Amino acid sequence: MTPAETVRQIYQDYSARDIAGALTHCADDICFQWIAEPSQSRYAGTCAGKDAFLARLMQLDADFEYLSFEAISILADGDRVAAETRMRLRRRTTDEEVEVNAADFWLFRDGKPVEMREYYDTALIASVL
């Protein structure tokens, strides 16, 4: 698969809530960063390796029910992929819903993602936490 096809597959798996399946496409040493101010989002920070990445995603999944997740656009240039995603989430403790767009930037090595950085509206997420 090309890097763009791999990212598309990761998003399809993630949308189906097959989080572990999505991570099978990633390098074991993947570095994942949620770029956000830690005071605004407890999800902010860096995860090194699949296990840490999975733990962070499961933390988010415990707090929010994913009503929808879609890739709006995916752009590739060699070993780099940029994607805009949109997700509709429901806070599990309050049933409050929110729609969030995110920008994801992927770096590939030997056909697998080794880095992913995500930017999203932290104030919007903080408003439902």
Backbone as JSON, one array per atom type, in Angstrom:
{
  "sequence": "MTPAETVRQIYQDYSARDIAGALTHCADDICFQWIAEPSQSRYAGTCAGKDAFLARLMQLDADFEYLSFEAISILADGDRVAAETRMRLRRRTTDEEVEVNAADFWLFRDGKPVEMREYYDTALIASVL",
  "N": [[0.84, -1.19, 0.0], [0.39, 2.28, -0.64], [1.6, 5.2, 1.18], [-0.62, 6.99, 1.48], [-2.8, 5.25, 1.03], [-2.42, 3.53, 3.18], [-2.87, 5.23, 5.39], [-5.54, 5.84, 4.88], [-6.64, 3.28, 5.27], [-6.05, 2.87, 7.97], [-7.69, 4.85, 9.1], [-10.18, 3.84, 8.29], [-10.28, 1.45, 9.76], [-10.16, 2.55, 12.33], [-12.49, 4.06, 12.37], [-14.35, 2.0, 12.37], [-14.03, 1.25, 14.91], [-12.02, -0.52, 15.45], [-9.48, -0.37, 16.96], [-7.06, -1.6, 17.74], [-6.59, -3.04, 15.4], [-6.19, -0.94, 13.61], [-3.74, -0.02, 14.48], [-2.04, -2.05, 13.7], [-0.96, -1.42, 11.29], [1.03, 0.33, 11.79], [4.42, 1.29, 12.64], [6.31, -0.4, 15.19], [7.6, 1.34, 16.9], [6.23, 3.75, 16.75], [5.68, 7.23, 17.07], [3.45, 9.26, 18.62], [1.79, 12.32, 18.71], [-0.32, 14.53, 20.35], [-0.95, 17.66, 19.72], [-1.34, 20.08, 21.85], [-2.32, 22.33, 24.44], [-1.49, 21.29, 27.59], [-2.96, 22.12, 29.85], [-5.45, 22.53, 28.82], [-6.25, 20.16, 27.73], [-6.36, 16.87, 28.68], [-5.47, 14.9, 27.09], [-3.32, 15.72, 25.69], [0.09, 15.64, 24.54], [2.9, 13.35, 24.15], [3.2, 10.06, 22.9], [5.14, 7.21, 22.95], [5.69, 4.48, 21.01], [3.65, 1.58, 20.16], [2.1, 0.46, 22.28], [1.8, 2.55, 24.15], [0.53, 4.42, 22.52], [-1.84, 3.02, 21.94], [-2.91, 2.88, 24.55], [-3.43, 5.61, 25.05], [-5.33, 6.15, 23.06], [-7.35, 4.43, 23.9], [-8.02, 5.61, 26.31], [-9.21, 7.96, 25.43], [-11.35, 6.78, 24.07], [-12.71, 5.69, 26.22], [-13.77, 7.94, 27.38], [-15.32, 9.14, 25.4], [-17.95, 8.37, 23.11], [-17.76, 7.37, 19.83], [-19.56, 8.71, 17.34], [-19.35, 9.21, 14.68], [-16.68, 9.06, 12.3], [-14.56, 10.37, 9.97], [-12.44, 10.65, 7.1], [-11.78, 13.61, 5.6], [-10.08, 14.73, 3.72], [-7.09, 13.54, 2.15], [-3.75, 13.98, 1.65], [-0.75, 13.28, -0.05], [2.81, 13.2, -0.11], [5.45, 11.72, -1.1], [7.03, 10.24, 1.59], [5.39, 11.4, 3.4], [2.22, 12.26, 4.78], [-0.71, 14.17, 4.86], [-3.73, 14.82, 6.52], [-7.17, 15.7, 6.82], [-9.56, 15.26, 9.24], [-12.86, 14.47, 10.44], [-14.83, 14.18, 13.28], [-17.61, 13.04, 15.13], [-18.54, 13.18, 18.39], [-19.7, 11.78, 21.49], [-19.89, 12.65, 24.79], [-19.43, 10.37, 27.29], [-20.24, 10.54, 29.99], [-22.02, 12.67, 30.15], [-23.62, 12.77, 27.92], [-23.37, 14.83, 26.12], [-22.87, 16.14, 22.87], [-20.38, 16.67, 20.34], [-18.81, 18.06, 17.48], [-15.78, 17.66, 15.88], [-13.04, 18.82, 14.03], [-9.9, 17.7, 12.81], [-6.39, 18.0, 12.14], [-4.05, 15.92, 10.77], [-0.73, 14.78, 10.64], [1.43, 12.67, 9.09], [4.37, 10.61, 9.13], [6.28, 8.37, 7.26], [8.29, 5.39, 7.3], [10.02, 2.9, 5.68], [7.59, 1.94, 4.64], [5.74, 2.07, 6.72], [3.86, 3.94, 9.16], [5.73, 6.06, 11.26], [5.54, 8.26, 12.74], [3.04, 10.43, 13.98], [1.3, 13.39, 14.11], [-1.21, 15.27, 15.66], [-3.49, 17.9, 15.4], [-6.01, 19.73, 16.97], [-9.1, 21.34, 17.97], [-8.67, 22.37, 20.98], [-10.0, 23.9, 22.88], [-12.65, 23.48, 22.25], [-12.95, 20.71, 22.8], [-12.33, 20.78, 25.53], [-14.55, 22.11, 26.43], [-16.52, 20.22, 26.7], [-15.62, 18.44, 28.53]],
  "CA": [[0.0, 0.0, 0.0], [1.06, 3.57, -0.59], [1.33, 5.86, 2.45], [-2.0, 7.5, 1.52], [-3.7, 4.09, 1.2], [-2.26, 3.04, 4.55], [-3.59, 6.15, 6.28], [-6.97, 5.62, 4.63], [-7.01, 2.02, 5.92], [-6.01, 3.13, 9.42], [-8.91, 5.59, 9.43], [-11.33, 2.93, 8.15], [-10.27, 0.57, 10.94], [-10.47, 3.37, 13.5], [-13.92, 4.4, 12.26], [-15.08, 0.79, 12.76], [-13.64, 1.07, 16.33], [-11.01, -1.56, 15.53], [-8.3, 0.43, 17.27], [-5.89, -2.48, 17.66], [-6.4, -3.32, 13.99], [-5.62, 0.26, 12.99], [-2.33, 0.09, 14.87], [-1.21, -3.07, 13.05], [-0.34, -0.81, 10.11], [2.04, 1.28, 12.27], [5.69, 0.76, 13.15], [6.27, -0.67, 16.63], [8.14, 2.49, 17.63], [5.54, 4.97, 16.33], [5.6, 8.35, 18.01], [2.18, 9.95, 18.42], [1.71, 13.57, 19.46], [-1.47, 15.41, 20.3], [-0.4, 18.99, 19.92], [-2.35, 20.84, 22.59], [-1.91, 22.85, 25.74], [-1.91, 20.3, 28.59], [-3.97, 22.66, 30.76], [-6.74, 22.51, 28.15], [-6.61, 18.82, 27.29], [-5.6, 15.8, 29.34], [-4.99, 14.0, 26.06], [-2.14, 16.33, 25.06], [1.38, 15.06, 24.84], [3.55, 12.41, 23.25], [3.2, 8.64, 23.22], [6.19, 6.52, 22.2], [5.42, 3.06, 20.85], [2.26, 1.17, 19.94], [1.37, 0.24, 23.53], [1.45, 3.86, 24.7], [-0.44, 4.98, 21.58], [-3.1, 2.32, 22.19], [-3.42, 3.31, 25.86], [-3.97, 6.97, 24.91], [-6.57, 6.06, 22.28], [-8.38, 3.78, 24.72], [-8.43, 6.63, 27.28], [-10.16, 8.8, 24.71], [-12.52, 5.95, 23.8], [-13.45, 5.53, 27.48], [-14.45, 9.2, 27.67], [-16.21, 9.54, 24.31], [-18.48, 7.43, 22.13], [-17.59, 7.9, 18.48], [-20.77, 8.59, 16.54], [-18.85, 9.12, 13.31], [-15.29, 9.44, 12.08], [-14.32, 10.3, 8.53], [-11.36, 11.41, 6.49], [-12.32, 14.57, 4.63], [-9.1, 14.77, 2.64], [-5.79, 12.94, 2.41], [-2.76, 14.45, 0.67], [0.52, 12.59, 0.17], [4.01, 13.64, -0.82], [6.51, 10.8, -0.73], [6.83, 9.54, 2.85], [4.58, 12.25, 4.28], [0.78, 12.31, 4.48], [-1.51, 15.11, 5.65], [-5.15, 14.47, 6.43], [-8.17, 16.39, 7.63], [-10.61, 14.33, 9.67], [-13.99, 15.02, 11.19], [-15.46, 13.19, 14.14], [-18.72, 13.44, 16.0], [-18.33, 12.46, 19.63], [-20.64, 11.97, 22.59], [-19.26, 12.46, 26.11], [-20.13, 9.24, 27.91], [-20.81, 10.87, 31.3], [-23.02, 13.74, 30.08], [-24.34, 12.65, 26.65], [-23.17, 16.01, 25.28], [-22.24, 15.82, 21.6], [-19.52, 17.69, 19.76], [-18.18, 17.72, 16.21], [-14.42, 18.17, 15.91], [-12.15, 18.57, 12.91], [-8.5, 17.58, 13.21], [-5.37, 17.92, 11.1], [-3.09, 14.88, 11.11], [0.48, 14.77, 9.8], [2.06, 11.35, 9.22], [5.67, 10.37, 8.53], [6.47, 6.95, 7.01], [9.62, 4.83, 7.08], [9.9, 1.48, 5.26], [6.2, 1.6, 4.36], [4.89, 2.12, 7.92], [3.91, 5.21, 9.89], [6.61, 6.11, 12.43], [5.19, 9.46, 13.49], [1.77, 11.07, 13.68], [0.99, 14.57, 14.93], [-2.59, 15.69, 15.45], [-3.89, 19.21, 15.9], [-7.47, 19.83, 17.04], [-9.6, 22.47, 18.75], [-8.63, 21.95, 22.38], [-11.03, 24.61, 23.65], [-13.92, 22.79, 21.99], [-12.95, 19.46, 23.59], [-12.38, 21.16, 26.95], [-15.89, 22.58, 26.77], [-17.41, 19.08, 27.01], [-15.0, 17.59, 29.55]],
  "C": [[0.88, 1.25, 0.0], [0.82, 4.19, 0.79], [-0.11, 6.4, 2.55], [-3.0, 6.37, 1.72], [-3.62, 3.53, 2.62], [-3.01, 3.92, 5.53], [-5.09, 5.97, 6.11], [-7.45, 4.35, 5.33], [-7.02, 2.17, 7.45], [-7.29, 3.85, 9.84], [-10.15, 4.71, 9.29], [-11.42, 2.0, 9.35], [-10.69, 1.35, 12.18], [-11.95, 3.74, 13.52], [-14.79, 3.22, 12.68], [-14.8, 0.41, 14.21], [-12.73, -0.13, 16.51], [-9.67, -0.86, 15.75], [-7.03, -0.41, 17.18], [-5.57, -2.82, 16.2], [-5.77, -2.14, 13.26], [-4.12, 0.34, 13.27], [-1.45, -0.98, 14.24], [-0.48, -2.51, 11.84], [0.83, 0.09, 10.49], [3.31, 0.56, 12.7], [5.58, 0.57, 14.66], [6.71, 0.54, 17.45], [7.46, 3.81, 17.25], [5.51, 5.99, 17.45], [4.34, 9.14, 17.66], [2.14, 11.19, 19.3], [0.36, 14.22, 19.24], [-0.95, 16.77, 20.68], [-1.5, 19.84, 20.56], [-1.73, 21.33, 23.89], [-2.41, 21.88, 26.82], [-2.95, 20.82, 29.59], [-5.36, 22.65, 30.15], [-7.18, 21.1, 27.77], [-5.73, 17.78, 27.98], [-5.06, 14.79, 28.34], [-3.71, 14.51, 25.39], [-0.88, 15.57, 25.42], [1.83, 14.05, 23.81], [3.45, 10.99, 23.79], [4.27, 7.98, 22.34], [5.9, 5.03, 22.19], [3.94, 2.74, 20.76], [1.47, 1.03, 21.24], [0.92, 1.56, 24.15], [0.4, 4.55, 23.84], [-1.81, 4.35, 21.83], [-3.71, 2.76, 23.52], [-4.05, 4.69, 25.78], [-5.28, 6.94, 24.14], [-7.69, 5.42, 23.09], [-8.88, 4.73, 25.82], [-9.48, 7.54, 26.64], [-11.46, 8.04, 24.46], [-13.35, 5.73, 25.07], [-14.25, 6.78, 27.81], [-15.51, 9.57, 26.64], [-16.69, 8.34, 23.51], [-18.32, 8.09, 20.76], [-18.87, 7.64, 17.69], [-20.43, 8.52, 15.06], [-17.4, 9.57, 13.29], [-15.04, 9.3, 10.59], [-13.11, 11.12, 8.14], [-11.99, 12.33, 5.44], [-11.38, 14.68, 3.43], [-7.79, 14.15, 3.1], [-4.87, 13.36, 1.27], [-1.43, 13.79, 0.99], [1.61, 13.2, -0.68], [5.16, 12.75, -0.35], [6.18, 10.06, 0.56], [6.05, 10.37, 3.87], [3.13, 12.29, 3.8], [0.15, 13.34, 5.41], [-2.97, 14.76, 5.44], [-5.98, 15.4, 7.31], [-9.24, 15.37, 7.96], [-11.71, 15.09, 10.39], [-14.59, 13.89, 12.02], [-16.59, 13.82, 14.94], [-18.64, 12.54, 17.22], [-19.44, 12.75, 20.63], [-19.89, 11.68, 23.89], [-20.07, 11.42, 26.86], [-20.82, 9.62, 29.23], [-21.94, 11.9, 31.24], [-23.94, 13.64, 28.88], [-24.24, 13.89, 25.77], [-22.41, 15.6, 24.03], [-21.44, 17.0, 21.08], [-18.97, 17.17, 18.43], [-16.83, 18.43, 16.16], [-13.71, 17.84, 14.6], [-10.73, 18.52, 13.44], [-7.62, 17.57, 11.96], [-4.31, 16.94, 11.57], [-1.93, 14.92, 10.11], [1.27, 13.51, 10.11], [3.42, 11.34, 8.54], [5.87, 8.86, 8.44], [7.96, 6.61, 6.88], [9.41, 3.35, 6.75], [8.44, 1.04, 5.13], [5.25, 1.65, 5.54], [4.97, 3.49, 8.57], [4.82, 5.09, 11.12], [6.32, 7.34, 13.29], [3.83, 9.97, 13.02], [1.56, 12.22, 14.65], [-0.42, 15.01, 14.61], [-2.84, 17.02, 16.13], [-5.42, 19.25, 15.88], [-7.84, 21.0, 17.93], [-9.7, 22.06, 20.21], [-9.69, 22.65, 23.21], [-12.39, 23.95, 23.46], [-14.01, 21.5, 22.8], [-13.06, 19.78, 25.08], [-13.78, 21.57, 27.37], [-16.85, 21.44, 27.11], [-16.81, 18.14, 28.04], [-15.42, 17.98, 30.94]]
}
